[in-house]
Amino acid sequence: MNFLYLFVIIPLLMMGGVVLLKSDRAIKIFMLIGSGVLLAASLILLPLFFEARALDPEAAMVMRSDIMWYEALNIKLSLGIDGISVLMIILSAVIVFTGSFVSWAMTEQVKEYFLWFLLLSIGVFGFFITVDLFSMFMFYEIALIPMYLLIGLWGTGRKEYSAMKLTLMLMGGSAFLLLGILGIYFSAGINSMNILEIAQVHIPVEAQNLFFPLTFLGFGVLGALFPFHTWSPDGHASAPTAVSMLHAGVLMKLGGYGCFRVAIYLMPEGAETYTTLFLVLTGISVIYGAFGAVVQKDLKYINAYSSVSHCGLVLFAILMLNQTAMNGAILQMLSHGLMTALFFALIGSIYGRTHTRMITEMGGLMKIMPFLSVCWVIAGLASLGLPGLSGFVSEMTIFVGSFQHDDLFHRVLTIVACASIVITAVYILRVVGKILLGPVQDKHHEALTDAVWYEKIAAVTLIIGIAFIGLLPFLPSEIINDSLTAVISKL
């Protein structure tokens, strides 16, 4: 059996175990064990990938397998990975693992919560391991559907409104995406939805110009592309902590990964045609998201608008259509996934103690919660691009790659995008000053406790990932570069 099937089978088995268990505590322990097995499987996948790549160094994807689903349209469950897929799978496993720990304090409808959480995980993992357009779309939808219930039932604030807004906007994006996928299938004319097979033929330029914007827009909505980003801040703010972690840490990466894997790879000439339009939109996302974070007072909204900015930078780099910028885009997906998951985990921990997310109502938490406060500073420094942490490596690679274009348009846009670093520093340092330093704003906060064991495990795991990318960037970068060859050759 192909090892990749485990990333769907393990969550399915975990769902079965959750159904059978009666005690909430037993379910939580089972989730910790199961997510640990999933993380171990993702780490084992890395040497297996290297071994498969050594046996077939010219293949665009390795560890391939196909199971026929619907013969009339030649739809198959086609599995395959490259280095980028492996890194995304590891990121997803890390977020599921840490999200399970953060969910230890969950008390309401624990069984149902974890069942939907696991279904969301299946959609995410399935999307990254498949190379069939139909299968990718199916797993994409599986990942979106649980978000409605997870936010609507277990969320906070205007949770019903946020859940409905998120679902409607993402389903609207899915409609564009479905049109783009069907357009690619019929335009290729080979009766196949396999990405690798379609990449071997030339889709007519007229078809590319028609279906590229539909496909890019469909995935771009999930990647918080301006002006279709408004679902993201509301969804983040209302979602429970672990769902926010998975939502921002992994789910939004499906948008960037899909734009890269489907839109750019299969329709490179269409990408060239629409690069100017989408670069302007993504450039606005980068700056608008950063400015949006500056004026917010709610911690979740600050991190949500920060995610709009950082995910906009991913799409911005992909559209530069060169290897250096694309390498930076993948590194940014990894970096943002880890640091935004850390932010949301810390916000959940702080909110669970102070019962507020408003920065004007907090202060002096460094004295009361030193562990959580230090973790917050580390996440903030990673976000603003401190050397030695993941944010610096990814953003510098993006800006260097973007500045390789010698025309005025690209260079001006790159300089504008670089300005987001300064804006990011403003809101990060502002939050640190407001909530961690100075006098304690509420005397009741003086009796609060610091992080407990499950919060510490989640935070330390994410910080290790952030530091690993920041200190050893050549390791993921080499894996990414090896996998970019197929895409760059098409461009």
FENWO-V847561 format. One line per field, one symbol per residue. ss: DSSP state (H for helix, E for strand, - for the rest). phi: phi as a letter, one per 30 degrees, with the letter a starting at -180 (. if undefined). burial: b if it has 9 or more other C-alpha atoms within 8 Angstrom, else e. A space follows every 10 residues. Layout:
BEGIN
ss = ???
phi = ???
burial = ???
END
This chain:
BEGIN
ss = --HHHHHHHH HHHHHHHHHH ---HHHHHHH HHHHHHHHHH HHHHHHHHHH HHHHH----- -EEEEEEEEE HHH-EEEEEE E-HHHHHHHH HHHHHHHHHH HHHHH----H HHHHHHHHHH HHHHHHHHHE -EHHHHHHHH HHHHHHHHHH HHHH----HH HHHHHHHHHH HHHHHHHHHH HHHHHHHH-- ---EHHHH-- ----HHHHHH HHHHHHHHHH HH-------H HHHHHHHH-- HHHHHHHHHH HHHHHHHHHH HHHHHH-HHH HHHHHHHHHH HHHHHHHHHH HHHH---EHH HHHHHHHHHH HHHHHHHH-- --HHHHHHHH HHHHHHHHHH HHHHHHHHHH HHHH---EHH H---HHHH-H HHHHHHHHHH HHH------H HHHHHHHHHH HHH----HHH HHHHHHHHHH HHHHHHHHHH HHHHHH---- --HHHHH--- --HHHHHHHH HHHHHHHHHH H-HHHHHHHH HHHHHHHHHH -
phi = .dededdcde dddddddddd dcdddddddd dddddddddd ddddddddde dddddbdcdd bbhdabbdcb dechdbdccl bbdddddddd eddddddddd dddeddbchd ddeddddddd deddddddcc bcedddddde ddddededdd ddccdbiddd dddddedddd dddddddddd ddddedddic hbcdeddddd ccdeeddddd cddddddedd eddiddcccd dddddddcdd eddddddddb eddddddded dcddddbddd dddcededdd ddddeddddd ddddcdcded dddddddedd dddddededd hbddddeddd ddddddeddd ddeddddddd ddcdibcddd cblidddcbd dddddddddd ddddidejcd dddddddddd dddddcdded dddddddddd dddedddddd deddcccidd dbddddcdcd eceddddddd eddedddddd cbdddddddd edddeddddd d
burial = eeebeebbeb bbebbebbbe beebebbbeb bbebbbebbe bbbebbeebe ebbeeeeeee ebbbeeebee eeebbbbbbb bbbbbbbbbb bbbbbbbbbb bbbeeeeeeb bebbbbbbbb bbbbbbbbbb bbbbbbbebb bbbbbbbbbb bbebbbeebb ebbbbbbebb ebbbbbbbbb bebbbbbbee bbbbbebbbe eebeeebbbb bbbbbbbbbb bbbbbbebbe bbbbbbbbbb bbbbbbbbbb bbbbbbebbb bbbbbbbbbb beebbeebbb bbbbbbbbbb bbbbebbbbb bbbbbbbbbb bbbbbbbbbb bbbbbbbbbb bbbbbbbbbb bbbbbbbbbb beebeebbbe bbbbbbebbb ebbbbbbbbb bbbbbbbbbb bbbbbbbbbb bbbeeeeeeb bebbebbbbb bbbbbbbbbe bbbbbbbbeb bbeebeebeb beebbbbbbe bbbebbbbbb bebeebbebb bebbeebbee e
END
